[in-house]
Amino acid sequence: MAKKSAIEKNKRRERLVAQFAAKRAALKAITTDQAASMEDRFRAQLKLAELPRNSTKVRIRNRCEVTGRPRAYYRKLKMSRIALRELGNNGQIPGVVKSSW
């Protein structure tokens, strides 16, 4: 089990990303627009820099939803390899069986 503080910090980042997503996208569109004047693009870049750093999508860490483990994470299942193995051995994941030959 991961530290509660690390899990909560990641959840807080996810909330910030959702909160500032529209504002960040609008400012990014202005900065990449070649038709806009250099002053407008520069002003948009400064406003983008004023936003909280934790509101960027890049700062979110993929974590297992069962244990909170940050490594060995399967995106498709949203869980770590250890949680997948435990749940698979218990028969709680449909279609997953322990191999034997």
DOROFI-160563 format. One line per field, with one value per atom (N, C-alpha, C): atom name; x, y, z; residue in one letter; residue number from 1. Coordinates in nm, 4 decimals, always signed. Example, Ala and Ser with C-alpha at 12.3 -4.5 7.8 and 13.67 -1.06 7.14 Angstrom:
# residues 2
atomo <- N, CA, C, N, CA, C
px <- +1.3190, +1.2300, +1.3200, +1.2850, +1.3670, +1.2900
py <- -0.5690, -0.4500, -0.3300, -0.2250, -0.1060, +0.0030
pz <- +0.7800, +0.7800, +0.7800, +0.7080, +0.7140, +0.7870
residuo <- A, A, A, S, S, S
num <- 1, 1, 1, 2, 2, 2
END
This chain:
# residues 101
atomo <- N, CA, C, N, CA, C, N, CA, C, N, CA, C, N, CA, C, N, CA, C, N, CA, C, N, CA, C, N, CA, C, N, CA, C, N, CA, C, N, CA, C, N, CA, C, N, CA, C, N, CA, C, N, CA, C, N, CA, C, N, CA, C, N, CA, C, N, CA, C, N, CA, C, N, CA, C, N, CA, C, N, CA, C, N, CA, C, N, CA, C, N, CA, C, N, CA, C, N, CA, C, N, CA, C, N, CA, C, N, CA, C, N, CA, C, N, CA, C, N, CA, C, N, CA, C, N, CA, C, N, CA, C, N, CA, C, N, CA, C, N, CA, C, N, CA, C, N, CA, C, N, CA, C, N, CA, C, N, CA, C, N, CA, C, N, CA, C, N, CA, C, N, CA, C, N, CA, C, N, CA, C, N, CA, C, N, CA, C, N, CA, C, N, CA, C, N, CA, C, N, CA, C, N, CA, C, N, CA, C, N, CA, C, N, CA, C, N, CA, C, N, CA, C, N, CA, C, N, CA, C, N, CA, C, N, CA, C, N, CA, C, N, CA, C, N, CA, C, N, CA, C, N, CA, C, N, CA, C, N, CA, C, N, CA, C, N, CA, C, N, CA, C, N, CA, C, N, CA, C, N, CA, C, N, CA, C, N, CA, C, N, CA, C, N, CA, C, N, CA, C, N, CA, C, N, CA, C, N, CA, C, N, CA, C, N, CA, C, N, CA, C, N, CA, C, N, CA, C, N, CA, C, N, CA, C, N, CA, C, N, CA, C, N, CA, C, N, CA, C, N, CA, C
px <- +0.0844, +0.0000, +0.0888, +0.0582, +0.1347, +0.0982, +0.1832, +0.1547, +0.0272, -0.0526, -0.1802, -0.1544, -0.0473, -0.0191, +0.0118, +0.0829, +0.1154, -0.0100, -0.0989, -0.2238, -0.3107, -0.3200, -0.4005, -0.3413, -0.2095, -0.1445, -0.1783, -0.1786, -0.2125, -0.3589, -0.4481, -0.5900, -0.6096, -0.5342, -0.5426, -0.4965, -0.3919, -0.3445, -0.4504, -0.5187, -0.6234, -0.7364, -0.7718, -0.8768, -0.8319, -0.7056, -0.6539, -0.6513, -0.6144, -0.6116, -0.7515, -0.8506, -0.9887, -1.0376, -0.9972, -1.0421, -0.9853, -0.8586, -0.7925, -0.7809, -0.8427, -0.8261, -0.8725, -0.9906, -1.0444, -0.9590, -0.9209, -0.8399, -0.7031, -0.6443, -0.5136, -0.5217, -0.6275, -0.6427, -0.6612, -0.7378, -0.7590, -0.6281, -0.5504, -0.4225, -0.3235, -0.3239, -0.2346, -0.2705, -0.4011, -0.4446, -0.3953, -0.3970, -0.3487, -0.1985, -0.1239, +0.0221, +0.0673, -0.0090, +0.0298, -0.0296, -0.1197, -0.1843, -0.0868, -0.0487, +0.0467, -0.0161, -0.1485, -0.2162, -0.2217, -0.2126, -0.2166, -0.0875, -0.0969, +0.0219, +0.1186, +0.2444, +0.3469, +0.3166, +0.2586, +0.2268, +0.1190, +0.0155, -0.0918, -0.0400, +0.0436, +0.0990, +0.1880, +0.2655, +0.3540, +0.2722, +0.1661, +0.0788, +0.0116, -0.0314, -0.0936, +0.0078, +0.1315, +0.2369, +0.2639, +0.2610, +0.2804, +0.1643, +0.0418, -0.0743, -0.0698, -0.0217, -0.0070, +0.0942, +0.1992, +0.3023, +0.2518, +0.1506, +0.0956, +0.0049, -0.0454, -0.1324, -0.0526, -0.1201, -0.0478, +0.0219, +0.1412, +0.2169, +0.1485, +0.0812, +0.0143, -0.1125, -0.1449, -0.2628, -0.2290, -0.1046, -0.0681, -0.0932, -0.1358, -0.1704, -0.0472, +0.0687, +0.1928, +0.2287, +0.1862, +0.2235, +0.1433, +0.0379, -0.0416, +0.0342, +0.0424, +0.1116, +0.0078, +0.0274, -0.0626, -0.0422, -0.1504, -0.1428, -0.2486, -0.2170, -0.3109, -0.4306, -0.5505, -0.6708, -0.6964, -0.6339, -0.6528, -0.5561, -0.4258, -0.3231, -0.2586, -0.2659, -0.2001, -0.0565, -0.0119, +0.1263, +0.1511, +0.2624, +0.2869, +0.3607, +0.4229, +0.5012, +0.4327, +0.4780, +0.4223, +0.2715, +0.2312, +0.0903, +0.0409, -0.0700, -0.1336, -0.2436, -0.2280, -0.3238, -0.4629, -0.4669, -0.5949, -0.6786, -0.6122, -0.6815, -0.6822, -0.6005, -0.5857, -0.5440, -0.4544, -0.4022, -0.2614, -0.1917, -0.0540, -0.0507, +0.0672, +0.0838, +0.0576, +0.0913, +0.0735, -0.0749, -0.1490, -0.2928, -0.3625, -0.3169, -0.3744, -0.3537, -0.2364, -0.2057, -0.2907, -0.3001, -0.3795, -0.5269, -0.5839, -0.7248, -0.7492, -0.6526, -0.6647, -0.6604, -0.5717, -0.5614, -0.6867, -0.7505, -0.8730, -0.9956, -0.9779, -1.0888, -1.1843, -1.1364, -1.2222, -1.2185, -1.1306, -1.1252, -1.1722, -1.2815, -1.3340, -1.2363, -1.2197, -1.1352, -0.9884, -0.9493, -0.8092, -0.7965, -0.7126, -0.6868, -0.5363, -0.4966, -0.3556, -0.3119, -0.1998, -0.1547, -0.0898, -0.1078, -0.0400, -0.0273, +0.0874, +0.1057, +0.1833
py <- -0.1183, +0.0000, +0.1245, +0.2169, +0.3406, +0.4353, +0.5353, +0.6336, +0.7097, +0.7329, +0.8053, +0.9452, +1.0088, +1.1459, +1.1509, +1.0507, +1.0479, +1.0263, +0.9398, +0.9145, +1.0398, +1.1067, +1.2293, +1.3422, +1.3521, +1.4548, +1.4350, +1.3093, +1.2793, +1.3119, +1.2838, +1.3171, +1.4685, +1.5418, +1.6879, +1.7406, +1.6804, +1.7201, +1.6925, +1.5783, +1.5458, +1.6474, +1.6911, +1.7933, +1.9257, +1.9643, +2.0886, +2.0832, +1.9692, +1.9544, +1.9738, +1.9129, +1.9268, +2.0711, +2.1368, +2.2738, +2.3719, +2.3564, +2.4525, +2.4063, +2.2948, +2.2386, +2.3348, +2.3933, +2.4830, +2.6091, +2.6677, +2.7898, +2.7626, +2.6503, +2.6132, +2.5874, +2.5214, +2.4920, +2.6202, +2.7151, +2.8424, +2.9199, +2.9241, +2.9958, +2.9259, +2.7932, +2.7192, +2.7455, +2.7573, +2.7845, +2.9207, +3.0171, +3.1520, +3.1498, +3.0789, +3.0780, +3.0076, +2.9104, +2.8387, +2.8997, +2.9957, +3.0587, +3.1545, +3.1224, +3.2059, +3.3373, +3.3413, +3.4619, +3.5693, +3.5314, +3.6283, +3.7076, +3.8288, +3.9130, +3.8585, +3.8974, +3.8504, +3.8949, +4.0154, +4.0659, +3.9802, +3.9455, +3.8615, +3.7231, +3.6674, +3.5355, +3.5382, +3.6429, +3.6555, +3.6739, +3.7548, +3.7760, +3.6445, +3.5678, +3.4381, +3.3434, +3.3497, +3.2652, +3.3029, +3.4316, +3.4756, +3.4315, +3.4399, +3.3951, +3.2442, +3.1734, +3.0281, +2.9932, +3.0726, +3.0491, +3.0821, +3.1685, +3.2050, +3.0970, +3.0064, +2.8986, +2.8046, +2.7348, +2.6427, +2.5333, +2.4978, +2.3951, +2.2596, +2.2326, +2.1037, +2.0929, +2.1969, +2.1901, +2.1379, +2.0946, +2.0352, +1.8853, +1.8322, +1.6906, +1.6013, +1.6526, +1.5767, +1.5372, +1.6153, +1.5896, +1.4787, +1.4308, +1.3228, +1.1918, +1.1177, +0.9886, +0.8772, +0.7823, +0.6679, +0.5807, +0.5573, +0.4753, +0.3676, +0.2554, +0.1439, +0.1897, +0.1591, +0.1995, +0.1126, -0.0049, -0.0952, -0.0615, -0.0499, -0.0316, +0.1062, +0.1780, +0.3084, +0.2991, +0.1802, +0.1588, +0.2339, +0.3107, +0.3894, +0.3154, +0.2032, +0.1329, +0.0053, -0.0481, -0.1707, -0.1572, -0.0488, -0.0116, -0.0502, -0.1234, -0.1565, -0.0545, +0.0239, +0.1298, +0.0750, -0.0346, -0.0914, -0.1354, -0.1861, -0.2380, -0.1397, -0.0351, +0.0652, +0.0034, -0.0953, -0.1556, -0.2068, -0.2331, -0.2802, -0.4306, -0.4790, -0.6218, -0.7056, -0.6535, -0.7281, -0.7412, -0.6313, -0.6369, -0.7267, -0.7208, -0.8055, -0.9528, -0.9859, -1.1257, -1.1740, -1.0903, -1.1289, -1.1479, -1.0529, -1.0630, -1.1776, -1.2015, -1.3117, -1.4466, -1.4605, -1.5857, -1.6115, -1.5052, -1.5198, -1.5420, -1.5299, -1.5503, -1.4326, -1.3125, -1.1944, -1.1172, -1.1579, -1.0945, -1.1964, -1.1691, -1.2672, -1.2917, -1.4188, -1.4555, -1.4740, -1.4468, -1.4612, -1.5855, -1.6782, -1.8003, -1.8197, -1.8832, -1.9106, -2.0202, -1.9970, -2.0954, -2.2151, -2.3312, -2.4522, -2.5455, -2.6132, -2.7043, -2.8254
pz <- +0.0000, +0.0000, +0.0000, -0.0856, -0.0950, +0.0194, +0.0386, +0.1427, +0.1094, +0.2110, +0.1915, +0.1370, +0.1833, +0.1395, -0.0099, -0.0611, -0.2038, -0.2875, -0.2395, -0.3105, -0.3120, -0.1977, -0.1874, -0.2713, -0.2748, -0.3564, -0.5039, -0.5484, -0.6871, -0.7168, -0.6212, -0.6395, -0.6474, -0.5660, -0.5678, -0.7037, -0.7584, -0.8911, -0.9973, -0.9870, -1.0840, -1.0784, -0.9577, -0.9450, -1.0055, -0.9833, -1.0402, -1.1929, -1.2476, -1.3940, -1.4504, -1.3860, -1.4333, -1.4206, -1.3135, -1.2880, -1.3907, -1.4279, -1.5153, -1.6604, -1.6958, -1.8306, -1.9393, -1.9231, -2.0269, -2.0410, -1.9291, -1.9309, -1.9944, -1.9563, -2.0093, -2.1605, -2.2062, -2.3485, -2.4298, -2.3747, -2.4452, -2.4582, -2.3511, -2.3554, -2.4482, -2.4475, -2.5364, -2.6831, -2.7116, -2.8483, -2.8943, -2.8059, -2.8404, -2.8654, -2.7811, -2.7965, -2.9241, -2.9706, -3.0930, -3.2199, -3.2061, -3.3215, -3.3896, -3.5134, -3.5870, -3.6346, -3.6446, -3.6920, -3.5835, -3.4577, -3.3476, -3.3428, -3.2872, -3.2791, -3.1738, -3.1848, -3.0912, -2.9487, -2.9330, -2.7995, -2.7331, -2.8120, -2.7581, -2.7208, -2.8059, -2.7789, -2.6557, -2.6409, -2.5249, -2.3968, -2.4055, -2.2893, -2.2470, -2.3462, -2.3166, -2.2530, -2.2984, -2.2415, -2.0955, -2.0653, -1.9265, -1.8373, -1.8889, -1.8115, -1.7890, -1.8884, -1.8763, -1.7676, -1.7583, -1.6568, -1.5161, -1.5063, -1.3749, -1.3169, -1.4020, -1.3535, -1.2633, -1.1726, -1.0839, -1.1631, -1.1216, -1.1931, -1.1858, -1.0751, -1.0599, -1.1444, -1.2202, -1.3060, -1.4453, -1.4656, -1.5936, -1.5894, -1.7015, -1.7095, -1.6917, -1.7262, -1.7200, -1.5764, -1.4802, -1.3408, -1.2731, -1.3380, -1.2787, -1.2946, -1.1860, -1.1857, -1.1930, -1.2842, -1.2916, -1.1687, -1.0951, -0.9747, -0.9767, -0.9137, -0.9022, -0.8199, -0.8678, -0.7957, -0.6738, -0.6676, -0.5547, -0.4420, -0.4769, -0.3743, -0.3746, -0.4848, -0.4941, -0.5418, -0.5770, -0.6221, -0.7531, -0.7630, -0.8829, -0.9947, -0.9633, -1.0652, -1.1094, -1.2230, -1.2811, -1.2967, -1.3615, -1.3758, -1.5142, -1.5216, -1.6482, -1.6754, -1.7812, -1.8116, -1.8407, -1.9134, -1.9550, -1.8349, -1.7321, -1.6146, -1.4977, -1.5059, -1.4008, -1.2672, -1.2747, -1.1526, -1.1753, -1.0661, -1.0738, -1.0954, -1.1288, -1.1560, -1.0315, -0.9148, -0.7902, -0.7569, -0.7704, -0.7439, -0.8458, -0.9712, -1.0759, -1.0428, -0.9970, -0.9629, -0.8460, -0.7428, -0.6253, -0.6600, -0.7306, -0.7674, -0.8658, -0.9559, -1.0497, -0.9797, -0.8816, -0.8065, -0.7227, -0.6771, -0.5989, -0.6863, -0.8187, -0.9105, -0.9178, -0.8847, -0.8844, -1.0158, -1.1088, -1.2394, -1.3423, -1.4144, -1.5103, -1.6241, -1.6601, -1.7714, -1.7366, -1.6141, -1.5736, -1.4871, -1.5322, -1.4547, -1.4412, -1.3337, -1.3112, -1.4073, -1.4737, -1.5730, -1.5043, -1.5638, -1.5186, -1.6362, -1.6453, -1.7580, -1.7212
residuo <- M, M, M, A, A, A, K, K, K, K, K, K, S, S, S, A, A, A, I, I, I, E, E, E, K, K, K, N, N, N, K, K, K, R, R, R, R, R, R, E, E, E, R, R, R, L, L, L, V, V, V, A, A, A, Q, Q, Q, F, F, F, A, A, A, A, A, A, K, K, K, R, R, R, A, A, A, A, A, A, L, L, L, K, K, K, A, A, A, I, I, I, T, T, T, T, T, T, D, D, D, Q, Q, Q, A, A, A, A, A, A, S, S, S, M, M, M, E, E, E, D, D, D, R, R, R, F, F, F, R, R, R, A, A, A, Q, Q, Q, L, L, L, K, K, K, L, L, L, A, A, A, E, E, E, L, L, L, P, P, P, R, R, R, N, N, N, S, S, S, T, T, T, K, K, K, V, V, V, R, R, R, I, I, I, R, R, R, N, N, N, R, R, R, C, C, C, E, E, E, V, V, V, T, T, T, G, G, G, R, R, R, P, P, P, R, R, R, A, A, A, Y, Y, Y, Y, Y, Y, R, R, R, K, K, K, L, L, L, K, K, K, M, M, M, S, S, S, R, R, R, I, I, I, A, A, A, L, L, L, R, R, R, E, E, E, L, L, L, G, G, G, N, N, N, N, N, N, G, G, G, Q, Q, Q, I, I, I, P, P, P, G, G, G, V, V, V, V, V, V, K, K, K, S, S, S, S, S, S, W, W, W
num <- 1, 1, 1, 2, 2, 2, 3, 3, 3, 4, 4, 4, 5, 5, 5, 6, 6, 6, 7, 7, 7, 8, 8, 8, 9, 9, 9, 10, 10, 10, 11, 11, 11, 12, 12, 12, 13, 13, 13, 14, 14, 14, 15, 15, 15, 16, 16, 16, 17, 17, 17, 18, 18, 18, 19, 19, 19, 20, 20, 20, 21, 21, 21, 22, 22, 22, 23, 23, 23, 24, 24, 24, 25, 25, 25, 26, 26, 26, 27, 27, 27, 28, 28, 28, 29, 29, 29, 30, 30, 30, 31, 31, 31, 32, 32, 32, 33, 33, 33, 34, 34, 34, 35, 35, 35, 36, 36, 36, 37, 37, 37, 38, 38, 38, 39, 39, 39, 40, 40, 40, 41, 41, 41, 42, 42, 42, 43, 43, 43, 44, 44, 44, 45, 45, 45, 46, 46, 46, 47, 47, 47, 48, 48, 48, 49, 49, 49, 50, 50, 50, 51, 51, 51, 52, 52, 52, 53, 53, 53, 54, 54, 54, 55, 55, 55, 56, 56, 56, 57, 57, 57, 58, 58, 58, 59, 59, 59, 60, 60, 60, 61, 61, 61, 62, 62, 62, 63, 63, 63, 64, 64, 64, 65, 65, 65, 66, 66, 66, 67, 67, 67, 68, 68, 68, 69, 69, 69, 70, 70, 70, 71, 71, 71, 72, 72, 72, 73, 73, 73, 74, 74, 74, 75, 75, 75, 76, 76, 76, 77, 77, 77, 78, 78, 78, 79, 79, 79, 80, 80, 80, 81, 81, 81, 82, 82, 82, 83, 83, 83, 84, 84, 84, 85, 85, 85, 86, 86, 86, 87, 87, 87, 88, 88, 88, 89, 89, 89, 90, 90, 90, 91, 91, 91, 92, 92, 92, 93, 93, 93, 94, 94, 94, 95, 95, 95, 96, 96, 96, 97, 97, 97, 98, 98, 98, 99, 99, 99, 100, 100, 100, 101, 101, 101
END
